[in-house]
Amino acid sequence: QYFKKFNYDKMFFSSDEVSACHNSDIIIVATEWSNFKDLDWATIHAQVKSPIIMDFRNILDSAELKSTGFKYYPIGISDEI
C-alpha cells in the first residue's frame, strides 16, 4: 500500500554519481563501493542545494569534505572529527 502513495513522477535517475547529486538537499552514502571514495567533491559541492553528506558506511575522507565546504556526518563516529 505504501507504493500506491509514492509519487514516482518525482524520482530522478542518473547515469553517474556526480549528476545524481545535482540540486540535492542531502547526499547519503549507503554503500562501500570504491567509486564513491574518489568523486570530484568540489564539482559536486558547486551543484547541490545544501552541502550535507551523511556517510552510513564511513568510507569518505572527513577532512577533504570539510575543506570543500560540506557538512559531513559519518554515522557511528563522534562529531569531533
C-alpha positions in Angstrom: 0.0 0.0 0.0 3.0 2.3 0.6 3.9 2.2 -3.1 0.5 3.3 -4.1 1.1 6.6 -2.3 4.7 7.0 -3.6 5.0 9.7 -6.3 7.2 8.1 -8.9 6.9 11.2 -11.1 9.3 13.0 -8.7 12.0 10.3 -9.0 15.2 11.1 -10.8 17.5 8.6 -12.4 21.1 9.4 -13.4 23.8 7.6 -15.3 26.6 8.7 -12.9 27.2 9.7 -9.3 28.1 13.4 -9.9 24.9 14.2 -11.9 22.8 12.3 -9.4 23.8 14.9 -6.8 22.7 17.8 -8.9 20.3 20.1 -7.0 20.2 17.7 -4.0 19.2 18.7 -0.4 21.4 15.9 1.1 23.7 13.2 -0.1 23.5 9.8 1.6 26.3 7.3 1.0 25.0 3.9 1.9 27.4 1.6 0.1 31.1 0.8 0.4 31.7 0.9 -3.3 35.1 2.3 -4.0 33.9 4.6 -6.8 32.2 6.8 -4.2 35.5 7.4 -2.4 37.2 9.2 -5.4 34.4 11.5 -6.6 35.1 15.2 -7.5 33.6 16.6 -4.4 34.4 20.2 -5.4 32.3 19.8 -8.5 29.5 18.2 -6.6 29.6 20.9 -3.9 29.1 23.6 -6.6 25.8 22.0 -7.8 24.0 20.9 -4.6 21.3 22.9 -2.8 22.6 22.0 0.6 26.2 20.8 1.1 25.3 18.0 3.5 26.7 14.4 3.4 25.6 11.5 5.6 28.0 8.7 5.3 26.4 5.5 6.5 29.5 3.4 5.7 32.2 5.8 6.9 34.2 5.5 3.7 34.8 9.2 2.9 37.6 11.5 3.9 36.2 13.9 6.5 39.0 16.4 6.2 38.6 16.6 2.4 34.9 17.0 2.5 35.0 19.7 5.3 37.7 21.6 3.4 35.5 21.6 0.3 32.7 23.1 2.4 30.5 20.1 3.1 28.8 19.4 6.4 29.9 15.8 6.9 28.1 13.4 9.2 29.8 9.9 9.5 27.2 7.7 11.1 28.5 6.0 14.3 31.6 8.3 14.6 31.9 11.2 17.0 31.2 14.6 15.5 34.6 15.7 16.9 36.2 14.5 13.6 
